[in-house]
Amino acid sequence: MRQAFNRKSRIQNPHRLKSYSASRAHNGPVKKSKNILINHGSNVLVTLGIRNTFAICGWVCVVLAKHGVGYDSSGPNNRVGAEHGDQRQALFEDKTISTSSGYDRVTAGLDWRWPIVVVALAATAIVLGWVGYAASDDAAYYLAAQHWIVSPPFPGYDHWATRFPLVITLAATLRVLGENETALTVVALLWYVVFLLVMFALATRIGGRRVGWIATILLSTMPVVVSNATTVSCDLVEATFLVLGILWAGDAATQDLGRDLGRNTGQPAGSDRHALAAGLAFGIAILCRETTTLALMGFVPLFVLGKPISRRALILMAVSCFALLAGEAVFQWVLTGNPLNRWDVAFHHDAHIDRAANAEGNFLVHPVLDPLVVLLVNNDFGMIFWIFLLAAWLRVDRLLDAGARRRTIVLAALALAMFVLTGVLYTKLVLNPRYFMLPAIAAAIIASVWLGSATVRVRTAVLVVAIAVNFLMLSVENTHPRWAAEALVIAARERPDRPIVTDAQTYHRALMPLHWHHLTRIERGPPRPGQLFLLPTEEVPTGATILARYPSPSTPLGAILDVVGLAGFIPPAIRHRLISPNPTALLIRM
């Protein structure tokens, strides 16, 4: 039935979809090097004004220094118990700030500054790391969304198409905005904003408003988050519903706390509702990507212990999650005849991943240690796990009350399960930083609890260093991973009446942008004498005439070094990676 369904698909241009899908399966996803010195980027900062970006960063540092002080006791609970008051050291205490109600009023008056800081930093991070359409996973999501527009419902023919929360969101946006890159941009930024809002809510429930804002700052500028916010991907969608489920599971756990203390406040019904909602959120996260099931294994030891969340709540979560997945199985059964179509596609996506694949962008030591090394030595996470280790060493857990502790245990259990199982399954799941998104979220929130109670000098210094490192990591990323395809579109727009020939891979990577710009005179294959041919490299055939060169844009860091005249002092190999991160494309006449 699945094959029959595909034959009945009423996509307007089946040849285009078929050829692109074949190319997508052959070429695989974009792989970016994560080494600090050899990463690539764009010159977006040059076009938008490097000077303005520096001004924003400087203003943010001033605001953090002037107003990011004191302890926020306006959250759900005062996070520093009186029993620990005589134990706090200098790192946890700002002796110039009172936690009286008068200070609470001042804190509330200054709260509006935090959103401005977050927006300024997030916008700077997005500009630095902007990728846009990458002709990779986003192309597969785009094609799946077209199926939902033309011939709904669509069960999915590959594991990209079965990620329904993202695909359906993209399909709805395409219906409203039309088939163009703007729709993809809107979807990517939409889920970035939703992710930050949900993450802020969880961090606020754990440590109060200041902790929520600090965690949002750390995560909104973290490269692993930003890179997934600049192109359509399922990572932030999955993380959003996973964090939302953890938030509601924490609500159920804290309401169970009232019963544990002998309070009869009518909370069991509320606890049940939150547990059911958490299960639905986890189910939607699984529909985004099946790797969520690894994180949910963290509930197993909690079920055995019966705390910090009750077994009743965990059973209700499992029931609602299973009900949602059962509904999706019925959907697949009706359309494909296979109720496990999603799982069949997912498990046969990659039969085996060897150590060479894990080495892509990672510094590997030994299979047992590699997952930990990925967290500590990787551009995508910046300094967050080092800050987390410092916070853990300082026993930040002593700053949490009983309810916040329960929430943190739920978050930590799922993050630890995700980390351990991803490492164990390294032959099935590549050690990609995006699979460690939940551990990064947990680390950021726990680090923020410490920073929220640290002295103003410590907090400001740590935040400035963390943000600066995140920006540095973003400034050396390859934000033009398909530069040859971009050059082909530029050449075609400059010569709309002239046919241009190129190689098959460049053609397929540029297929969607060519369609958006209504450029139809592009061919693939070997060129004939007299034809225009776009070369992805500078290897010019004998007798050919060069008509135009399309050098790759510099990375933001490369552009800055070039402007200030320091590029000449950098070793040639590194300078080439920063100034010309991709080969120069050539338009020639054969």
ZANU-74605 format. One record per residue (C-alpha): residue number from 1; residue in one letter; x, y, z. Coordinates in pm, 1 decimal. Layout:
NUM, a, X, Y, Z
...
***
This chain:
1, m, 0.0, 0.0, 0.0
2, r, 289.2, 235.4, 71.6
3, q, 415.7, 206.8, -285.9
4, a, 65.8, 253.6, -418.1
5, f, 27.2, 566.0, -208.8
6, n, 347.0, 712.5, -350.8
7, r, 229.1, 643.5, -705.7
8, k, -93.6, 830.3, -633.6
9, s, 87.0, 1136.5, -507.1
10, r, -31.8, 1443.8, -692.0
11, i, 275.3, 1662.0, -657.2
12, q, 278.7, 1908.9, -943.4
13, n, 629.9, 1829.0, -1062.9
14, p, 703.5, 1465.9, -973.8
15, h, 1027.8, 1459.9, -1176.8
16, r, 1171.1, 1743.3, -972.2
17, l, 1078.4, 1577.6, -644.3
18, k, 1202.7, 1237.3, -751.1
19, s, 1536.5, 1365.1, -877.3
20, y, 1590.9, 1579.9, -571.6
21, s, 1494.1, 1302.6, -331.7
22, a, 1740.0, 1068.1, -498.5
23, s, 2013.5, 1328.6, -470.8
24, r, 1918.4, 1394.5, -106.8
25, a, 1947.7, 1028.0, -19.5
26, h, 2279.9, 999.2, -202.0
27, n, 2449.9, 1307.9, -69.7
28, g, 2327.4, 1289.9, 290.4
29, p, 2311.0, 1577.7, 535.2
30, v, 2545.7, 1869.1, 558.8
31, k, 2855.3, 1788.0, 761.2
32, k, 3036.3, 2083.1, 911.6
33, s, 3379.3, 2074.5, 1067.1
34, k, 3369.6, 2192.5, 1425.3
35, n, 3737.9, 2272.4, 1471.1
36, i, 3773.5, 2631.0, 1582.2
37, l, 4049.5, 2713.5, 1334.6
38, i, 3906.3, 2542.8, 1028.3
39, n, 3536.5, 2624.4, 1053.8
40, h, 3372.2, 2839.4, 793.3
41, g, 3125.5, 3127.3, 804.7
42, s, 2985.8, 3422.0, 616.3
43, n, 3038.4, 3793.6, 586.2
44, v, 2691.7, 3872.8, 716.5
45, l, 2840.5, 4092.6, 986.7
46, v, 3008.3, 4304.6, 720.6
47, t, 2681.9, 4371.5, 541.0
48, l, 2488.3, 4446.1, 859.6
49, g, 2765.2, 4645.8, 1023.3
50, i, 3037.4, 4500.3, 1243.0
51, r, 3051.4, 4824.7, 1433.8
52, n, 2683.6, 4802.9, 1531.3
53, t, 2729.5, 4448.3, 1654.8
54, f, 3018.6, 4554.0, 1877.8
55, a, 2803.0, 4837.3, 2009.9
56, i, 2525.1, 4593.6, 2101.7
57, c, 2768.5, 4361.8, 2279.0
58, g, 2921.4, 4651.6, 2471.5
59, w, 2580.5, 4780.1, 2579.3
60, v, 2478.3, 4433.6, 2695.0
61, c, 2792.0, 4402.7, 2908.0
62, v, 2714.5, 4739.2, 3070.6
63, v, 2357.2, 4631.8, 3149.3
64, l, 2476.3, 4303.1, 3297.6
65, a, 2728.5, 4484.2, 3512.7
66, k, 2486.3, 4751.7, 3633.6
67, h, 2160.2, 4561.9, 3672.9
68, g, 2233.3, 4189.0, 3675.0
69, v, 2301.4, 4192.8, 4048.3
70, g, 2157.1, 4052.1, 4364.0
71, y, 1943.1, 3750.0, 4426.3
72, d, 1593.3, 3720.0, 4281.8
73, s, 1363.9, 3615.5, 4561.2
74, s, 1054.4, 3690.1, 4355.9
75, g, 1032.4, 3343.3, 4203.9
76, p, 796.8, 3070.4, 4322.4
77, n, 1016.8, 3005.9, 4624.7
78, n, 1311.9, 3173.9, 4786.9
79, r, 1584.0, 2945.7, 4653.6
80, v, 1838.5, 3000.7, 4929.5
81, g, 1707.1, 2847.2, 5248.6
82, a, 1773.0, 3016.2, 5577.4
83, e, 1938.4, 2701.0, 5701.9
84, h, 2217.7, 2758.1, 5452.2
85, g, 2258.3, 3128.3, 5522.3
86, d, 2566.7, 3086.4, 5735.2
87, q, 2729.1, 2850.8, 5484.2
88, r, 2724.8, 3070.0, 5177.1
89, q, 3066.8, 3172.8, 5057.9
90, a, 3170.2, 3482.3, 4867.3
91, l, 3088.6, 3325.0, 4532.8
92, f, 2724.1, 3290.5, 4638.1
93, e, 2667.1, 3615.0, 4819.3
94, d, 2645.6, 3978.0, 4715.8
95, k, 2678.1, 4157.5, 5049.4
96, t, 2579.5, 4491.3, 4894.0
97, i, 2230.8, 4370.8, 4804.3
98, s, 1945.8, 4306.9, 5043.0
99, t, 1683.6, 4043.3, 4974.9
100, s, 1417.3, 4245.1, 5149.8
101, s, 1081.5, 4327.0, 4999.4
102, g, 1216.4, 4667.0, 4906.5
103, y, 1473.5, 4506.3, 4683.4
104, d, 1200.7, 4283.6, 4535.4
105, r, 1023.3, 4598.1, 4417.2
106, v, 1344.5, 4728.5, 4261.7
107, t, 1402.2, 4392.8, 4092.2
108, a, 1051.9, 4399.0, 3947.6
109, g, 1114.1, 4749.2, 3816.8
110, l, 1428.9, 4636.8, 3636.6
111, d, 1278.7, 4321.3, 3490.8
112, w, 1213.7, 4486.6, 3154.8
113, r, 1588.6, 4511.1, 3092.5
114, w, 1631.7, 4134.2, 3077.7
115, p, 1412.4, 4082.8, 2768.3
116, i, 1601.5, 4359.5, 2588.7
117, v, 1933.8, 4195.0, 2671.3
118, v, 1807.0, 3855.3, 2554.6
119, v, 1670.3, 3993.4, 2226.9
120, a, 1991.0, 4186.2, 2154.9
121, l, 2214.3, 3886.9, 2222.1
122, a, 1990.1, 3642.0, 2037.8
123, a, 1973.2, 3870.6, 1734.0
124, t, 2351.7, 3905.7, 1732.0
125, a, 2393.8, 3529.0, 1756.0
126, i, 2147.7, 3471.3, 1471.7
127, v, 2330.3, 3721.8, 1250.7
128, l, 2665.6, 3561.4, 1325.6
129, g, 2549.8, 3205.6, 1264.6
130, w, 2288.3, 3251.6, 993.2
131, v, 2284.0, 2968.7, 738.9
132, g, 1940.9, 2979.9, 578.2
133, y, 1851.4, 2719.1, 321.2
134, a, 2124.5, 2452.5, 334.5
135, a, 1994.0, 2203.7, 74.8
136, s, 2018.5, 1927.1, 332.7
137, d, 1759.0, 1807.7, 583.8
138, d, 1561.3, 2125.6, 520.7
139, a, 1511.3, 2020.0, 158.3
140, a, 1362.3, 1689.1, 272.3
141, y, 1126.6, 1869.5, 512.4
142, y, 1028.2, 2107.4, 232.5
143, l, 937.1, 1820.1, 1.3
144, a, 737.9, 1646.3, 274.7
145, a, 550.6, 1970.8, 344.0
146, q, 462.1, 1995.2, -25.4
147, h, 306.0, 1649.6, -4.7
148, w, 90.4, 1768.2, 285.3
149, i, -19.3, 2069.9, 81.1
150, v, -99.2, 1884.4, -242.0
151, s, -215.3, 1541.0, -126.8
152, p, -283.3, 1526.9, 246.8
153, p, -260.6, 1327.9, 463.4
154, f, 91.8, 1208.4, 396.0
155, p, 239.4, 924.2, 608.6
156, g, 601.1, 983.2, 506.5
157, y, 838.8, 790.7, 284.7
158, d, 1156.0, 861.3, 486.4
159, h, 1241.1, 955.7, 841.6
160, w, 1239.8, 1328.2, 759.5
161, a, 882.4, 1314.2, 631.6
162, t, 757.0, 1138.1, 946.9
163, r, 854.3, 1429.4, 1171.5
164, f, 501.5, 1561.0, 1160.4
165, p, 511.2, 1854.4, 1407.6
166, l, 779.7, 2027.1, 1200.2
167, v, 653.2, 1916.7, 858.8
168, i, 294.3, 2024.8, 925.4
169, t, 413.2, 2359.5, 1065.2
170, l, 616.0, 2413.6, 749.1
171, a, 324.6, 2308.4, 527.5
172, a, 94.2, 2559.2, 697.9
173, t, 353.7, 2834.6, 658.2
174, l, 402.2, 2751.4, 289.9
175, r, 27.6, 2776.5, 237.6
176, v, 26.5, 3123.8, 390.7
177, l, 353.4, 3268.7, 255.0
178, g, 393.5, 3066.4, -65.0
179, e, 677.4, 2844.6, -183.5
180, n, 983.6, 3052.7, -102.3
181, e, 1276.0, 3070.8, 134.7
182, t, 1091.8, 3319.2, 355.1
183, a, 859.2, 3043.6, 471.0
184, l, 1154.8, 2831.2, 580.1
185, t, 1306.7, 3128.6, 762.9
186, v, 982.3, 3198.5, 947.8
187, v, 949.8, 2836.0, 1060.0
188, a, 1311.6, 2818.0, 1179.5
189, l, 1286.6, 3140.1, 1382.0
190, l, 939.0, 3052.9, 1510.8
191, w, 1058.0, 2732.3, 1674.9
192, y, 1367.9, 2913.2, 1806.7
193, v, 1145.4, 3162.4, 1988.0
194, v, 905.9, 2894.5, 2115.7
195, f, 1199.2, 2688.0, 2241.7
196, l, 1341.1, 2984.2, 2435.0
197, l, 1001.2, 3063.2, 2588.3
198, v, 948.3, 2706.4, 2709.2
199, m, 1304.4, 2681.6, 2835.9
200, f, 1263.3, 3013.9, 3021.0
201, a, 948.0, 2880.2, 3186.9
202, l, 1128.0, 2567.6, 3310.0
203, a, 1430.9, 2758.9, 3439.1
204, t, 1204.2, 3011.0, 3613.6
205, r, 1013.8, 2734.4, 3789.9
206, i, 1344.0, 2596.0, 3917.3
207, g, 1523.5, 2912.3, 4023.4
208, g, 1311.0, 3221.8, 3975.9
209, r, 1304.7, 3493.4, 3710.1
210, r, 1673.0, 3584.4, 3719.4
211, v, 1775.0, 3221.5, 3669.8
212, g, 1529.0, 3202.1, 3380.9
213, w, 1678.8, 3505.1, 3208.7
214, i, 2037.4, 3388.6, 3259.2
215, a, 1958.4, 3043.1, 3122.6
216, t, 1785.5, 3202.5, 2824.3
217, i, 2092.2, 3415.3, 2754.5
218, l, 2323.0, 3114.1, 2768.8
219, l, 2104.5, 2897.9, 2545.4
220, s, 1998.2, 3165.4, 2296.7
221, t, 2364.5, 3225.1, 2209.4
222, m, 2484.3, 2865.0, 2231.2
223, p, 2606.5, 2751.3, 1886.2
224, v, 2424.9, 2415.2, 1898.7
225, v, 2097.7, 2606.3, 1942.8
226, v, 2172.5, 2889.6, 1700.9
227, s, 2285.0, 2659.0, 1420.0
228, n, 1948.2, 2482.2, 1441.8
229, a, 1762.4, 2813.8, 1458.8
230, t, 1897.6, 2942.7, 1128.3
231, t, 1775.4, 2655.1, 912.2
232, v, 1472.6, 2427.8, 926.6
233, s, 1549.9, 2127.0, 1146.8
234, c, 1368.8, 1907.2, 1396.9
235, d, 1617.7, 1957.4, 1679.7
236, l, 1459.4, 2261.9, 1842.0
237, v, 1108.6, 2125.3, 1785.7
238, e, 1198.5, 1801.9, 1963.2
239, a, 1375.5, 1991.7, 2241.7
240, t, 1075.6, 2223.4, 2285.7
241, f, 827.7, 1943.9, 2352.7
242, l, 1080.8, 1749.5, 2558.3
243, v, 1138.5, 2050.9, 2784.5
244, l, 763.3, 2116.0, 2796.8
245, g, 707.1, 1758.4, 2911.6
246, i, 977.2, 1795.7, 3177.4
247, l, 813.4, 2119.3, 3293.4
248, w, 474.0, 1952.2, 3338.1
249, a, 631.6, 1642.5, 3493.1
250, g, 799.3, 1875.7, 3741.2
251, d, 462.4, 2036.1, 3814.0
252, a, 323.5, 1690.7, 3891.5
253, a, 624.0, 1614.4, 4113.7
254, t, 591.7, 1937.6, 4313.5
255, q, 219.0, 1883.3, 4361.1
256, d, 295.8, 1533.1, 4484.6
257, l, 520.2, 1704.6, 4739.1
258, g, 213.2, 1852.0, 4907.7
259, r, 69.7, 1503.9, 4961.4
260, d, 405.0, 1378.4, 5088.0
261, l, 396.2, 1653.6, 5351.2
262, g, 42.2, 1557.5, 5454.2
263, r, -132.1, 1855.1, 5296.3
264, n, -482.9, 1798.5, 5164.2
265, t, -510.4, 2078.1, 4907.6
266, g, -703.4, 1898.9, 4637.6
267, q, -389.0, 1869.8, 4427.7
268, p, -412.0, 1504.3, 4313.5
269, a, -643.0, 1603.2, 4028.6
270, g, -404.0, 1880.6, 3927.2
271, s, -112.4, 1642.0, 3950.7
272, d, -293.9, 1396.1, 3724.9
273, r, -367.3, 1665.2, 3468.0
274, h, -4.9, 1772.6, 3457.9
275, a, 109.2, 1411.2, 3425.8
276, l, -127.2, 1351.0, 3133.2
277, a, -13.0, 1674.4, 2967.3
278, a, 351.7, 1576.7, 3016.4
279, g, 288.7, 1240.5, 2849.4
280, l, 129.6, 1410.4, 2549.4
281, a, 426.1, 1647.7, 2522.0
282, f, 668.3, 1355.8, 2531.6
283, g, 462.6, 1178.2, 2265.4
284, i, 480.3, 1480.5, 2036.0
285, a, 855.5, 1498.1, 2097.2
286, i, 882.2, 1136.3, 1979.7
287, l, 689.3, 1229.8, 1665.5
288, c, 954.7, 1497.0, 1610.4
289, r, 1235.9, 1243.2, 1644.2
290, e, 1247.9, 897.4, 1795.2
291, t, 1563.9, 978.4, 1994.5
292, t, 1332.6, 1123.1, 2261.7
293, t, 1274.1, 765.5, 2377.3
294, l, 1635.9, 756.9, 2496.1
295, a, 1575.0, 1051.0, 2728.3
296, l, 1251.9, 897.8, 2859.2
297, m, 1451.0, 599.1, 2983.4
298, g, 1552.6, 832.9, 3265.1
299, f, 1207.8, 777.4, 3417.1
300, v, 1284.1, 407.2, 3476.5
301, p, 1499.1, 456.3, 3789.5
302, l, 1255.7, 723.2, 3911.8
303, f, 971.7, 472.4, 3879.1
304, v, 1169.3, 212.5, 4072.1
305, l, 1240.8, 463.2, 4349.1
306, g, 889.5, 605.8, 4347.4
307, k, 1026.4, 957.3, 4382.4
308, p, 1065.3, 1248.1, 4325.1
309, i, 759.3, 1188.5, 4107.9
310, s, 496.4, 935.0, 4209.0
311, r, 445.5, 607.5, 4025.6
312, r, 85.0, 709.1, 3965.2
313, a, 198.0, 1020.1, 3777.6
314, l, 452.2, 820.6, 3576.9
315, i, 188.1, 564.3, 3478.9
316, l, -46.4, 841.9, 3366.8
317, m, 235.0, 994.7, 3161.1
318, a, 302.0, 658.7, 2997.6
319, v, -68.4, 607.3, 2921.8
320, s, -114.2, 946.1, 2752.3
321, c, 214.4, 914.1, 2561.1
322, f, 123.8, 563.3, 2443.0
323, a, -226.3, 678.8, 2344.0
324, l, -80.6, 948.7, 2120.8
325, l, 166.0, 708.3, 1959.4
326, a, -109.8, 450.0, 1915.4
327, g, -313.3, 709.5, 1729.2
328, e, -18.0, 775.9, 1500.0
329, a, 20.3, 400.1, 1444.4
330, v, -344.7, 378.8, 1336.7
331, f, -281.2, 670.7, 1100.3
332, q, 14.4, 486.4, 945.9
333, w, -180.1, 159.6, 925.8
334, v, -468.8, 320.5, 738.5
335, l, -242.6, 490.7, 484.1
336, t, 41.8, 241.1, 443.7
337, g, -82.0, -89.2, 583.3
338, n, 206.6, -85.9, 832.9
339, p, 127.6, 56.3, 1178.0
340, l, 500.1, 62.9, 1256.9
341, n, 596.3, 247.5, 939.2
342, r, 760.5, 530.3, 1137.6
343, w, 977.6, 292.8, 1337.7
344, d, 1060.5, 78.6, 1036.6
345, v, 1186.9, 385.4, 850.1
346, a, 1379.2, 516.0, 1152.2
347, f, 1559.1, 191.9, 1234.8
348, h, 1671.2, 136.0, 876.6
349, h, 1791.3, 490.2, 813.0
350, d, 2152.5, 416.9, 909.9
351, a, 2244.2, 51.3, 948.3
352, h, 2582.0, 123.4, 1108.6
353, i, 2792.4, 428.3, 1188.1
354, d, 3165.4, 370.1, 1213.4
355, r, 3422.5, 563.0, 1414.4
356, a, 3518.2, 770.7, 1110.1
357, a, 3167.9, 919.1, 1102.7
358, n, 3188.7, 999.5, 1474.3
359, a, 3519.7, 1177.2, 1412.5
360, e, 3344.9, 1435.3, 1192.8
361, g, 3392.2, 1757.4, 1388.8
362, n, 3485.0, 1576.7, 1711.5
363, f, 3805.5, 1515.3, 1902.5
364, l, 3799.5, 1142.5, 1980.7
365, v, 4002.6, 963.5, 2247.7
366, h, 3835.8, 629.3, 2323.7
367, p, 3478.1, 502.9, 2269.3
368, v, 3417.7, 507.5, 2644.9
369, l, 3538.0, 866.7, 2686.0
370, d, 3429.6, 1012.2, 2351.7
371, p, 3077.3, 1124.1, 2459.7
372, l, 3223.3, 1319.2, 2752.9
373, v, 3492.7, 1470.9, 2532.0
374, v, 3222.3, 1584.2, 2287.2
375, l, 3058.8, 1783.5, 2566.7
376, l, 3378.2, 1944.5, 2692.6
377, v, 3572.3, 1999.8, 2369.0
378, n, 3333.9, 2110.7, 2097.2
379, n, 3250.5, 2442.5, 1938.1
380, d, 2877.8, 2378.8, 1963.0
381, f, 2866.9, 2398.4, 2342.5
382, g, 3116.8, 2673.6, 2413.3
383, m, 3198.5, 2690.3, 2785.5
384, i, 2864.1, 2570.2, 2922.5
385, f, 2974.3, 2229.6, 3049.1
386, w, 3285.7, 2376.9, 3212.9
387, i, 3065.7, 2630.0, 3393.6
388, f, 2831.1, 2346.8, 3489.9
389, l, 3119.4, 2149.2, 3641.5
390, l, 3217.5, 2452.1, 3848.3
391, a, 2858.3, 2497.6, 3967.3
392, a, 2833.5, 2129.0, 4058.5
393, w, 3162.2, 2147.8, 4250.2
394, l, 3023.9, 2444.3, 4446.0
395, r, 2718.7, 2233.2, 4542.2
396, v, 2461.5, 2450.0, 4369.2
397, d, 2194.7, 2199.3, 4475.1
398, r, 2203.9, 2354.6, 4823.5
399, l, 2046.6, 2667.4, 4673.8
400, l, 1728.8, 2480.0, 4578.6
401, d, 1423.1, 2420.0, 4792.3
402, a, 1240.7, 2085.6, 4794.6
403, g, 1014.6, 2163.3, 4498.6
404, a, 1294.2, 2299.9, 4281.9
405, r, 1506.2, 1999.4, 4373.0
406, r, 1236.7, 1764.7, 4245.5
407, r, 1218.2, 1948.0, 3914.8
408, t, 1595.4, 1941.3, 3881.3
409, i, 1611.5, 1568.4, 3949.4
410, v, 1358.1, 1499.4, 3672.9
411, l, 1553.6, 1718.3, 3430.5
412, a, 1887.9, 1567.1, 3529.6
413, a, 1758.8, 1208.4, 3506.7
414, l, 1639.2, 1253.8, 3149.5
415, a, 1951.2, 1446.3, 3046.5
416, l, 2177.8, 1179.6, 3195.8
417, a, 1984.2, 901.6, 3022.7
418, m, 2016.6, 1084.6, 2690.5
419, f, 2389.5, 1129.1, 2739.4
420, v, 2462.1, 771.2, 2847.2
421, l, 2244.3, 595.2, 2588.9
422, t, 2366.3, 812.0, 2301.5
423, g, 2720.4, 721.4, 2399.4
424, v, 2635.0, 351.9, 2426.1
425, l, 2465.4, 355.0, 2084.7
426, y, 2756.8, 527.9, 1911.8
427, t, 2742.8, 272.3, 1626.2
428, k, 2376.9, 362.1, 1563.4
429, l, 2376.8, 733.2, 1646.9
430, v, 2664.6, 952.2, 1535.7
431, l, 2816.8, 1156.8, 1818.2
432, n, 2654.2, 1472.1, 1686.6
433, p, 2622.5, 1761.2, 1933.7
434, r, 2253.0, 1797.7, 1852.5
435, y, 2187.0, 1462.9, 2022.8
436, f, 2325.9, 1616.7, 2341.2
437, m, 2087.5, 1913.0, 2335.2
438, l, 1904.9, 1805.6, 2651.5
439, p, 2225.6, 1767.0, 2857.1
440, a, 2324.5, 2115.5, 2737.1
441, i, 1987.9, 2254.1, 2850.8
442, a, 2024.3, 2090.4, 3191.5
443, a, 2380.1, 2219.9, 3226.1
444, a, 2272.0, 2573.8, 3133.9
445, i, 1988.3, 2578.1, 3387.5
446, i, 2200.9, 2437.5, 3670.2
447, a, 2480.9, 2681.9, 3589.3
448, s, 2223.9, 2963.4, 3587.3
449, v, 2107.4, 2870.1, 3937.7
450, w, 2461.8, 2930.2, 4057.9
451, l, 2505.8, 3249.7, 3855.3
452, g, 2172.0, 3381.1, 3981.0
453, s, 2308.5, 3372.6, 4336.2
454, a, 2669.2, 3467.2, 4263.1
455, t, 2821.7, 3806.9, 4332.2
456, v, 2780.4, 4071.8, 4066.5
457, r, 3146.3, 4050.5, 3965.5
458, v, 3145.0, 3673.2, 3932.3
459, r, 2814.2, 3668.3, 3746.8
460, t, 2913.5, 3943.7, 3505.2
461, a, 3257.0, 3795.7, 3437.5
462, v, 3124.7, 3444.7, 3373.6
463, l, 2841.5, 3564.5, 3149.7
464, v, 3067.7, 3790.5, 2945.1
465, v, 3320.1, 3510.3, 2893.4
466, a, 3050.1, 3255.5, 2808.3
467, i, 2877.4, 3486.8, 2560.7
468, a, 3207.8, 3593.6, 2403.3
469, v, 3310.8, 3230.4, 2354.0
470, n, 2971.6, 3148.4, 2201.1
471, f, 3005.4, 3439.9, 1958.8
472, l, 3359.9, 3337.3, 1872.2
473, m, 3246.6, 2983.2, 1795.2
474, l, 2966.0, 3116.2, 1576.0
475, s, 3199.7, 3354.5, 1393.4
476, v, 3410.1, 3069.9, 1253.4
477, e, 3124.1, 2843.0, 1143.1
478, n, 3066.6, 2752.7, 779.5
479, t, 2746.6, 2940.7, 706.6
480, h, 2774.2, 2875.6, 331.5
481, p, 2806.7, 2495.6, 321.1
482, r, 2665.1, 2485.7, -33.6
483, w, 2850.4, 2779.7, -182.9
484, a, 2873.0, 2629.7, -532.6
485, a, 2493.1, 2602.2, -542.2
486, e, 2459.1, 2962.4, -424.4
487, a, 2703.5, 3072.4, -694.1
488, l, 2497.7, 2888.2, -956.4
489, v, 2186.3, 3080.1, -854.3
490, i, 2378.5, 3409.6, -867.0
491, a, 2514.6, 3329.8, -1212.7
492, a, 2171.3, 3226.0, -1337.9
493, r, 2012.3, 3547.4, -1210.9
494, e, 2284.6, 3752.7, -1379.7
495, r, 2224.4, 3571.2, -1710.3
496, p, 1856.3, 3468.4, -1709.5
497, d, 1848.5, 3422.0, -2088.4
498, r, 2159.1, 3205.9, -2115.6
499, p, 2154.0, 2831.3, -2042.1
500, i, 2413.5, 2726.3, -1785.3
501, v, 2539.7, 2372.1, -1736.0
502, t, 2679.7, 2237.2, -1408.8
503, d, 2757.8, 1908.2, -1237.6
504, a, 2476.3, 1692.6, -1098.3
505, q, 2548.7, 1755.9, -730.2
506, t, 2557.7, 2134.7, -763.2
507, y, 2240.8, 2121.2, -974.1
508, h, 2048.6, 1923.6, -712.8
509, r, 2169.3, 2143.7, -427.5
510, a, 2048.3, 2453.0, -613.9
511, l, 1721.8, 2301.6, -735.1
512, m, 1491.7, 2464.2, -479.1
513, p, 1640.0, 2818.0, -500.2
514, l, 1630.6, 2795.4, -879.5
515, h, 1262.5, 2705.8, -856.3
516, w, 1191.5, 2992.7, -615.1
517, h, 1354.8, 3243.6, -852.2
518, h, 1188.0, 3091.1, -1161.3
519, l, 1523.0, 3011.7, -1322.3
520, t, 1460.6, 2729.7, -1567.9
521, r, 1756.2, 2738.7, -1806.5
522, i, 1990.8, 2532.0, -1592.5
523, e, 2113.0, 2195.2, -1714.1
524, r, 2324.6, 1918.9, -1563.9
525, g, 2581.5, 1698.7, -1726.5
526, p, 2894.1, 1745.0, -1939.2
527, p, 2903.5, 2077.0, -2127.2
528, r, 2924.0, 2105.6, -2504.6
529, p, 3159.4, 2346.7, -2684.0
530, g, 3037.7, 2705.0, -2653.2
531, q, 2814.7, 2639.3, -2351.8
532, l, 2843.2, 2815.8, -2017.0
533, f, 2954.1, 2586.6, -1736.6
534, l, 2965.9, 2660.0, -1363.3
535, l, 3259.1, 2490.2, -1192.0
536, p, 3239.6, 2435.1, -814.1
537, t, 3620.7, 2453.9, -795.9
538, e, 3900.8, 2646.6, -968.2
539, e, 4016.5, 2351.2, -1178.1
540, v, 3966.2, 2507.2, -1521.2
541, p, 3963.7, 2268.3, -1819.7
542, t, 4215.3, 2333.3, -2094.8
543, g, 4089.8, 2581.0, -2353.5
544, a, 3805.6, 2717.7, -2139.7
545, t, 3749.7, 3091.3, -2091.5
546, i, 3675.1, 3226.3, -1743.9
547, l, 3375.2, 3461.8, -1755.0
548, a, 3318.3, 3523.3, -1383.1
549, r, 3456.0, 3428.7, -1043.7
550, y, 3241.6, 3377.1, -735.3
551, p, 3467.1, 3376.3, -427.0
552, s, 3320.9, 3242.4, -105.3
553, p, 3224.6, 3507.5, 151.4
554, s, 3457.7, 3538.0, 449.1
555, t, 3365.3, 3416.7, 792.4
556, p, 3261.5, 3697.3, 1030.6
557, l, 3589.4, 3654.4, 1216.5
558, g, 3781.9, 3656.0, 889.0
559, a, 3605.4, 3974.2, 781.9
560, i, 3694.7, 4145.9, 1110.1
561, l, 4059.4, 4040.5, 1087.3
562, d, 4071.5, 4160.8, 728.4
563, v, 3918.7, 4499.0, 814.6
564, v, 4157.6, 4567.8, 1103.0
565, g, 4457.7, 4449.6, 902.0
566, l, 4548.2, 4146.3, 1112.3
567, a, 4476.1, 3881.3, 850.7
568, g, 4832.4, 3899.1, 721.4
569, f, 4972.2, 3786.4, 1056.1
570, i, 4774.8, 3459.5, 1057.9
571, p, 4933.6, 3139.8, 920.7
572, p, 4832.8, 3092.2, 554.1
573, a, 4636.6, 2770.0, 607.0
574, i, 4426.5, 2920.4, 886.4
575, r, 4388.4, 3251.3, 701.2
576, h, 4257.0, 3068.4, 395.6
577, r, 3995.1, 2892.2, 608.4
578, l, 3881.5, 3220.4, 762.6
579, i, 3894.6, 3445.6, 455.3
580, s, 3797.7, 3192.9, 185.8
581, p, 3620.3, 2907.8, 364.4
582, n, 3491.0, 2749.2, 42.8
583, p, 3644.8, 2704.0, -303.3
584, t, 3585.3, 2985.4, -550.2
585, a, 3322.6, 2890.9, -807.7
586, l, 3392.3, 2977.1, -1172.2
587, l, 3165.1, 3044.3, -1466.6
588, i, 3345.5, 2942.2, -1785.2
589, r, 3273.2, 2907.9, -2155.4
590, m, 3383.1, 2578.8, -2303.9
***
